[in-house]
Amino acid sequence: MAFLKKAKTEFGIIGIWEITESLQELELKYDLSEKERSELNLISAEKRKKEFLIVKILLKEILKFTPEIIYEKTGKPKLANSKLNISISHSADLAVVFVSEKSIGIDVENCERDISKITSRFLHRSEIEFTEKSANVQDLKIILWCAKEAIFKCCREQGIRFNSEIIIQPFRVEENTFFLGKRIGSMQTDYFKLWFFYVKNNVVVGCVEN
């Protein structure tokens, strides 16, 4: 079993799974309902099938039951008939689920992913300045990318411009695991508390609306 971690935070519960099993092995770990089986059969890519099953298994692991996941028109997942909110993320080798009563987001990415070509598309000019001064530019860029993805998942709107509407306050990766961010909307500005941690050469960034 590749269940790695159940982390209880002040904001909610995070479950992390290392994706090592075959699809057949995962199917043996979870008793699909007829509806869930139909949903699984509609997915064509094997990796997506694995991710579907792992999220179900993780929810059962961290909550001791498996609420139905439904999706809003924006694609944002939510738990049916529950006051709990959910955020989901995957990297090449990890799946992460975050459950909370608060408005939340989570994202995971491999620390070695090369995102240098898209830096200008997601970093604000103020972020580029403090990133270039960092002693660990690669990690900081990955953390900022994940932070903006996590904030985006907190918001109900689509079409948010990462490089101008989501801004992360300067912080030092070597000194701080908690940091702050904001999303500048047309009507109001929303503020977020974020944190990061490492798992098997991946970085996980969670956020909660402040």
N, C-alpha and C positions, 0 to 999 in steps of 0.2 A: 504494500500500500504506500502511495507516494504523498500522503498527507504530511505537510512539513510543519505547519505552525497554526495555532489559534491564538491570536493576540487580542486581549481585552484592553481597550484604551478608554480614556475618559469620554470618548465620543461614540464608541460602539465597538463592534467585534469584527476583526479581520481574520479571514481564513485563507491560507496559501497552500497550493498544491503544485508539486513538481510533475510535469507531464512526461511520464516515462512509459506508461502502459499502452498496449495495443487497444484498439477499439473494442475488440472482443473481451478483453480483460476488464475494461471499464463497464461494459454492459452487465457483467457478472456481479459488479459491486453495487448496482442500484436496480431496484425493482420498479421498472417503468409502468406507469398507468397506461391505459389504452390511448388517452389523449396525448400523453408524453411520447408514446411510441409513434403516433401519427406525426407529431411535430418533428421528431428525430428523423423519420423517413423522408420528410420534405427537404432536409439538408443534404446537399450533394457532396460537399467537400468533407473528407475524412477528419481533417483537423478541426473543422467547425463541429462535427459530430462529437468529437472528443471533448471539446470545450463545453458543449451543451450538457453532456453527462457529468463532467467534472463540477460544473456549477451546482447541479442538483446534489451531487455527493457532498460538496463542501457545505451547502446549506444544511443538509442533514447532520453533518459533523459538528457545525458550530451552533445550530439552533435546536438540534435534536428532533426536528421535524422539517418537512419540505413544503413551504408555501408555494403556490402557483406563481410563476413569473409571467406578467403581462407587459406589453410594450405600448407606450404612448405614440402618438403620430410622429413625434420627433425622434422616435427610436429609443427613448429613455426607458430603461426597465423599471418596473415597480412590482411590489408583492401584493397579490390580490387579497382583499379582506384583511389587511394588516396596517397597523400604524407605523410599521418599520419601513424605512427607505433602504434601497439597495443600490450599490454601484459595483460594476464588474470590469475587470481588465485582464488581458492576456499578453504575454510576451511569447517568444519562440518556445520557451521551456517552463513557464510558470503560468498559473491561473490564480487570480486574486478576487475575493469577494469581500465587500465591506457592507455591514448591516448596521443601521442606526435609526434612532427616532429623529435625528437631526437631518438637515439638508446636507448631503455629503457627495464626495466624488473620490475616486481612486484611480491610479494609473501605474503600470509597471512597464519597465523597458530594460533591455540588456545594456549594461554599462559600456559595451564596446561598439554599440551601433554608431555608425558614421552619419551624423546629421548636419555636418558642416555646410552642405549645399543648400539647406533650407533654413539656415540661421536667420537670414533677413526676413523670412516669411513668418517667423513666430516670435522673434525677439524685438522688443522695443529698444530704441536707441539708448535709453538709460540703462537697460539690461546689458546691452553690448558693452557699454563702458565698464561696468563692474565685473562682467565676465572676463574681459581681456586682462583685468588686473588679478584674476584668481590664480592661485598656485595649482589649481586642478581644473583647468578649463573644460576638459571632456566631461567629467562627472557633473560639473555645474550646468553645462548645456543640457545634458540628459535630464537632470533634476528639473530644470526650468521647463523643458518640453513636457515632462510628466505633470508638473504643477499646473500648466495651462490646460492640459487635457483634463485633469481632475476638476479644475474650476469650471471648465466647459460642461462637464457632466453634472455639475451642481445647478447650472443654469437651465432654464426651460426653453430658451431661445436657440434658434439655429443661425448659421451665418455670422457667428461672432469672429471678428478679426483678432487673431492671437497677438499680432505685433503692435496693435494700437488700442484695443479694448480691454485686454487682460495684461496687467502690469504687476510684476513681482518686486517687492522692496529688496534692496541690496542686503546680502548676508554672506557669511563665509562658510563654505562647506566644511572646513576643518574645525569650526568652532560651534556651529549652530545646526541642530537638527530640526528646530522649529523656525518658521519664517512666515511672512505675511504677504498677501496679494489682494488685488482688487479687480473688479470688472466694471468698466465705465460704460454704462448704458445711456440711451438717449433720454431717459426719464430720471434715472437715479444711478448711484454708484453703490455696488455691493462689495462687502469686505469679507475676506476669508483667512482663516488660520490654517497653515499647512505644516506638514512634517514629512521627513523621509527616513528610510532605513534600507539597508542592503540585505539581499537574500540571494545566495548562490550566483554572484556576478550580475545580479539585477538590482535596480533601484526601484523601490516602491514609494510613491508619494500619495499621501492622503490629504484631503481638505474637508473643512467644515465651515459652513457659512457663519460668520462672526456676528 
